[in-house]
Amino acid sequence: MNDADNAEHALANVNELTTVVDWMRYTISQLQSSGVYFGHGTDNVWDEAEQLVFTCLQLPLTLAPEQKQILYNASLTQDEKHKALDWIRKRSEEALPLPYISNTAWFAGMPFYVDERVLIPRSPFAELINQGFSSFLSAKDEPLHLLDMCTGSGCIAIALAHAFPEAMVDAVDIDTDALDVTSINIANYQLEQRVYPLASDVFSALSGQQYDIIVANPPYVDAEDMADLPNEYLHEPEHALASGFDGLDLTVQILSQAVQFLRDDGWLFVEVGNSEVNFDRRMKGLHVTWCQLANGGSGIFAISKAQLMAQQDILDELE
């Protein structure tokens, strides 16, 4: 039996599923029996099933509960059933994250194109960006030149451009394949005149540039966690996840070089995720401010240029 025959056989077995809620129920059963991992936009099987079915059918995810209830009873066409069954198979049998199936991920309330060339956006930086980094910047000090280091899909750079409408943003990545995705998203938001994708190994191609804010979301998964990743994460580019034994190799490089690329009142923000537990040992007493995040997530620190300069002796030891 070929793939087409298998698909028809599977569809025949579920043809009695007619409504949106029928397909959500079936999706839940398939996800439960496959033991999928949630971590790319949802954290439970109901939300994952609803998002899969609604996205597959091009139904809006932001409807009020009573509006969703009406759509739950809507019937699927035969073509929609074929498409839904294919999506459910990819999610349950291949452990493919839903954003790679739909080619859409959300960050800071905004949709972005994604594929397997880039990580799926999930950074808690969204909260700080939506707040305009208000705990660190005064209202009169709106930044005009920003850097998004390790930009990937470009979601952070684009969210920064929306948060600071007068600012120019450099979106930097070493991976030119990732920068192709960045460019797609920049074009989708018509920000070609304000957000610039740049190929650079950390700061190597940025000589002479200085920024009010540097936001860095580098690879930060340590060796132990890399060896124990759920199958879903194995679809993501490994080089965008791993960063040495303790997950902090690239963070050390950024900290050691950032001072010359910051303006006098500039700030550096770096996400290290779970590798926060390794930070004190690796950083030899470097003082930073850990950001308080009301919406969940952790592992983002802030350090000003003045603080970097005052701790130059520690930074010298890191290299």
N, C-alpha and C positions, 0 to 999 in steps of 0.2 A: 504494500500500500504506500503510495507516494504522499508527499506533504499535502497536496491538494485534496487527496482522498481522505487523509487523516483529518483535515480541517472540516470536510463535509460530514464525516462520521461524528466528530465532536459536536458539530452544530446540530445534527439530528438528535443527539442525546439531550440537548438543552433547548430544543425548539419550543418546548412548552413554556419557557421563560419569555414573558411578553412585555412586562413593564420595566421601568427604570428601577423600581425597588426590587423586583424579581432579580434583576441582574446585579444589583448591589448585594443582595443576599447570597447569590451564587459566588460573587467575587470574594465575599468574606469567607465562605466555606473553602474556596480554593487557596486563599492566602493562609488561612489557619492550618490547612492540611500540609502546606508546603513549608511552613515554618519560616516565612520571610522575615526580614529585619526591617524595622521602621526607623528612619533617621534622615530621610531626604525630603522633608517637608511635612511629614505627619509622625505621630508617635503612638498610633493605635489603629487597629484593623478597620474600625468603622469609618474613620476619617479617610484612611487610605482607599477603601472601597468606594466611598462617595466621590472622592477626588478623581479616582480612575474612571468611573462610569460617567461622571459629569463632564470631565475633560474630553473623554473619548467622543461624547455626543455633542461637544461644543456648547455645553450649557454653562452659564456663568456660575462661578463658585461663591460669589458674594451675595447671593439672594438671601432674603429674610427667610426664617424657618417656615413660615406659612406659605411662601412662594415655592419653596422646595417641596413641601408636602403636595402641592398641586402637581408638580412635575413628576413626583414619584410614581404617579398612576399613568403617566404617558407611555404609549407603546413604542417599541423599537421597530424600525423597518428591517428587512432581511439583510440589507447591506450593513446597517448599523450593528446587527447581531454578529456578522462576520468580523467586523472591526473590533467590537468589544471582546469577542472570544480570542482574537489574536493578541490584544493588549493583556488580557488576563493570563494567557499562556506565557507571554514574555515576562510578566511580573512574577508569576508563581513558579514556573519551571526553570527560567533562566536567571532568576533573581536580578533582573534588570530594573534599576530604579525607575520609578514612574517619570521623572523629569527627562530621562533619556528616551523613553518611549514617546512622550508627547512633544519633546524638544522645547519644553517650557518649564522654567523655574521662577519662583517669586522671591524677591529680595526687597526689603524696605517698602513693601506694598506695591512693587512694580514687577511686571513680567519680563523675563529675559530668555532669549534663545540659548539653549545649551545642547551640546552633544558630547560624545566621549573624548573629545579633545580637551575638555576643561572639567574642573571640579563642579559639582552641583552646589550652588550658593546655599549657605546655611549659617553664615557668620553672625554672631551677636553684634557686630559693628553696626548693623542696621539701626539699633536703638540709639547709639551715640550720634550717628549721622542725622537721624530724624530730630534729635535734640540740638543739633548744630554744635555739638561739643561744648554745650553751655557751661559745664562745670570747669572748663579750662580756658574758654575764650570769653572776653567781655563783649557786650552787644556792639560796641563801636569798633571792634577789631575783627570785622569779617574778613576771612582769608581770601586772597586773590590768586594765589598760585599754590596748587595742591599736587601731591604725588600719591598715586595708588601703586604700591610696590607689590609685585606678584599678582597682577590684575586678573588673570584667568579670563572669565567671561566678560569682564569689564563692569560687572554689576556695582562694585563699590565706587569705581570712578564715575559712573553715570549717576548713581545716587548722590555722590558728592556734588556733582554739577547741578543737580536739582535743588539740593539743600543750600547751595551758595551760588545764586544765579549770575553773579558778576565774576565768578572765578574761572580760571583756566585749569585744566586737570591733565596731568601726564599719566597715562595708563601703561605701566611698564611690566614686561615679562620677558624671561629668557627664551620662552617657547614660542616660535613664530606660528605654529599651528594654533595655539591658544589665542594669539593676537588676531588671527583670522576670525575667530569667534567674537573677540572684542570688537572688531570692526563692524561685524554684522549688527551688534547691539547698538553701537554708536550711530550707525546709519538708521536703525529702526527708530531711535529717539531724535534723529536729526540734530546731532550734537557735534558734527564734524568740525565746526569752527571753535569748539571749546574743549573737547576731549580728544587727546592725541595718543594713539597706540604707538609705543616705542619698544623696540627690541633692545634689551640690556641685561647683562649679567649683574644683577643688583645695581650698583651705581656706575658701572664701568662706562656707559655711554652717556652719562649725564653731566659731564664736566662743565663747570661754570654755572650750573643751575642751582637756585636756592628756593626753598619752599616755606610757606607759612605753616603748612601741616603735611607731614608724611604719614600715610596710613599703610601699614604693612600686614598682609595676611599670608605669611610665607608657609611653606611646608613645615609641619611641627609634630608629626607622629613619630614616636620613638620606636626603637627596634622591637621591643616587646609587644606593643600594640599592633605594629605592622604584621607581625607573625600571627596575630589573632583577629584579623579583620573579618567581619561578616562578608559573605559572598557579594552583597550589593556593592561594597566599596572596591572590590577587585575589578569592577568595570571602569573605575576612575583612573586617571593617569598616575602611576605610582610615584613619578618624580615630583608630582604636586602634593604628595602626602608625606613622604619619608624625609627625615632630616637628621640622620645620624643616630647614634646609640641612644641619646637622651632627647632627641627631637629638637634640639636647639642650635644645631650647627649654623643654619642660615640666619637665625636670630642674632647670634654672636657677630656674624659678618655685618649685618645691618646696624647693630649698635656701635660697632667699632668704626664705621664709616659715615654714619648719618650726620655728625656734627657739622661737617663742612658743607652739607647740602641744606641746612636749616637757616632761615633768617634769624636775626638776634632774638626775637620773641617767639620763635617757632616751636612746635611740639611734634614729637614722634609718638605714634600709637602703634603697638605691635600686638597681634594675637598669637598666643602660644598654646591655647586650648588646654588639653590634659597635661601637657608638658610643663604647666605651671608648677607641678610638684617637684620638678627637677631644677627649677630656676635658681633658687638660693645656692645650691651646691655648685652649679656651673658658673654663676655670675659673680661669685666671690664677694658678696656683700653689696652689690650695686643697688642703690636706692631708687626705686620706681614707685609710681602710684598705681595700684590695681583698681581698675574701673568698677564701680558698683552698677550692676545691671538689674533693673527692676523686672524685666521681661524674661529672665532666665538666661542661661549661658554664663560663661566666666572665661578667665584666662586672657584678658586684654589689659596691657599696662600702658601707662603714659609716662613720658619723660621729656622735659623741656631741654632746649639747647643749653640754657644756663646750667642745668643739672648735669648734662653730659660733660660740659667743660669742667665743672667742679669735680667730677669723678674720673678725669682723664687717666689717672694712675691705675684705676681698676680696669678701665677699658683697654689700656695698653697690655695688661696681663691677660686679657681675654684672647687676644690675637695669637 
